């Protein structure tokens, strides 16, 4: 029988026979940090992304001095948990690289230091839950919604100003109307409309923008609780971190095997009238019965990527070299001229929400002194090895 004991609230339990054990508390220092990278056109983010050979997690190395990466607080050895609010730990390396390549000028990385990551793994922590907990209990991603107007009900929504908050607008939707079907919910905060941030618009200017849209409207919305989470994290709400809802003009994948007469199309560099973009790469003169036609290529399609590598900023000569180095097989990603105009007006890449099922082909450009299974893909700002990429 155990001896009696007394409990003094000032001294706690004084029974030496009673031992209370509990699971160790999570280290409060294990809080992922958000790195916000912003680059200029033609500039790299300034870091290498690498797959750890043992754990297969994604790690940062060789952060360039004075680069957007260093300025954001990204450091050598950091482990990447999320890219643009999407959990990527142990995700296919090439998929993550393509996601970063297509995100434009803004990139958001959620990371842990190497020692923090190893400690979390040792403690058996769920890293996805850890990442989500850093954002808040009621967090969800914004939604980029494309609304097709109805002749009778229009877009099926009303936009009202939020009382006492200049430049802040709230949406209310008609039940089963076009906006609701497109993914918009009553009470959502309106962030962005047709490529323009609404905080810079007066209510009358906003109404004019909606009226000018006529049949279609593309808006970025988020619920009020989630918006508060972004404000707390000092993170801008942008399409690059959003889920897409019913966006039109999806890019297409063109898988081709070379025939006796080649692939059967012509790649041309053309200038577009009334645009600031210098030139685009256009697929022309698609031969009848050719591998290109059989794969779905149409005259006038705009080339976006070769073997998963975005090439819009490449020279004509570089693209031709990549295609030739692919041997007898090549995968092109293209979009119609109308689709490219749609995304250009919104100021986002057509590849931003494109989910490509095929893996990036490995190009046969290896020299004798390169590491085995490490292949360099030509690029102006991106070098990709089998498990290593400069971004």
QUIFEN-V645006 format. One record per backbone hydrogen bond with DSSP energy under -1.0 kcal/mol. NH is the residue of the N-H (numbers start at 1). CO is the residue of the C=O. E is the energy in kcal/mol with one decimal. If there is no record, write none. Layout:
NH;CO;E
NH;CO;E
//
This chain:
8;12;-1.2
12;8;-3.2
18;15;-1.4
30;27;-2.3
31;29;-2.4
33;111;-2.4
35;109;-3.2
37;107;-3.3
39;105;-2.3
43;40;-2.2
45;391;-2.8
48;61;-2.5
49;389;-3.2
50;59;-2.6
51;387;-1.9
52;57;-3.0
56;52;-1.7
59;50;-3.2
60;78;-2.6
61;48;-2.0
64;46;-2.6
67;64;-1.5
69;45;-2.2
71;67;-2.5
72;68;-1.5
73;70;-1.2
74;69;-1.9
77;60;-3.3
78;75;-2.0
79;112;-3.4
80;58;-2.5
81;110;-3.2
82;110;-1.6
83;86;-2.3
84;108;-3.4
86;83;-1.3
88;81;-3.0
91;88;-2.6
96;92;-1.7
97;93;-2.4
98;94;-2.6
99;95;-1.9
100;96;-2.1
101;97;-2.6
102;98;-1.6
103;100;-1.2
107;37;-2.4
109;35;-2.5
110;82;-2.0
111;33;-2.4
112;79;-2.1
117;113;-2.8
118;114;-2.5
119;115;-2.0
120;116;-2.5
121;117;-2.3
122;118;-2.2
123;119;-1.9
124;121;-1.2
125;120;-2.5
130;126;-2.2
131;127;-2.3
132;128;-2.2
133;129;-2.5
134;130;-1.1
135;132;-1.6
139;136;-1.1
143;221;-2.9
144;243;-3.1
145;219;-3.0
146;245;-1.8
147;217;-3.8
149;215;-4.1
150;154;-3.4
154;150;-2.6
156;153;-1.7
158;172;-2.9
160;170;-2.7
162;168;-2.6
165;162;-2.1
168;165;-1.7
170;160;-3.1
171;188;-2.7
172;158;-2.4
174;156;-2.7
177;174;-2.4
179;155;-1.3
181;177;-2.4
182;178;-1.4
183;180;-1.3
184;179;-2.4
187;171;-3.2
188;185;-2.1
189;222;-3.5
190;169;-2.3
191;220;-2.9
192;220;-1.3
193;196;-2.9
194;218;-3.3
196;193;-1.9
198;191;-1.6
200;197;-1.3
201;198;-2.1
206;202;-2.3
207;203;-2.2
208;204;-2.0
209;205;-1.9
210;206;-2.0
211;207;-2.3
212;208;-2.3
216;213;-1.5
217;147;-2.0
219;145;-2.6
220;192;-2.7
221;143;-2.5
222;189;-1.5
227;223;-2.1
228;224;-1.9
229;225;-1.4
230;226;-1.9
231;227;-2.4
232;228;-2.4
233;229;-1.8
234;231;-1.1
235;230;-2.5
241;238;-1.7
242;239;-1.8
243;142;-2.6
245;144;-2.8
252;334;-2.8
254;332;-3.5
256;330;-2.7
258;328;-3.1
259;262;-2.1
262;259;-1.8
266;284;-3.2
268;282;-2.8
270;280;-2.7
280;270;-2.9
282;268;-3.4
283;301;-3.1
284;266;-3.5
287;264;-2.6
290;287;-1.7
292;263;-2.1
294;290;-2.5
295;291;-1.6
296;293;-1.4
297;292;-2.3
300;283;-3.0
301;298;-2.0
302;335;-3.5
303;281;-3.0
304;333;-3.3
305;333;-1.7
306;309;-2.1
307;331;-3.9
309;306;-2.1
311;304;-2.8
314;311;-1.6
319;315;-1.8
320;316;-2.2
321;317;-2.1
322;318;-2.1
323;319;-2.4
324;320;-2.4
325;321;-2.3
327;324;-1.4
330;256;-2.0
332;254;-2.5
333;305;-2.5
334;252;-2.3
335;302;-1.9
340;336;-2.4
341;337;-2.3
342;338;-1.9
343;339;-2.1
344;340;-2.3
345;341;-2.2
346;342;-1.2
347;343;-1.0
348;343;-1.9
352;349;-1.6
364;325;-1.1
365;363;-1.8
370;367;-1.4
374;371;-1.7
383;390;-1.0
385;388;-4.8
389;49;-2.5
390;383;-2.7
391;47;-3.0
//
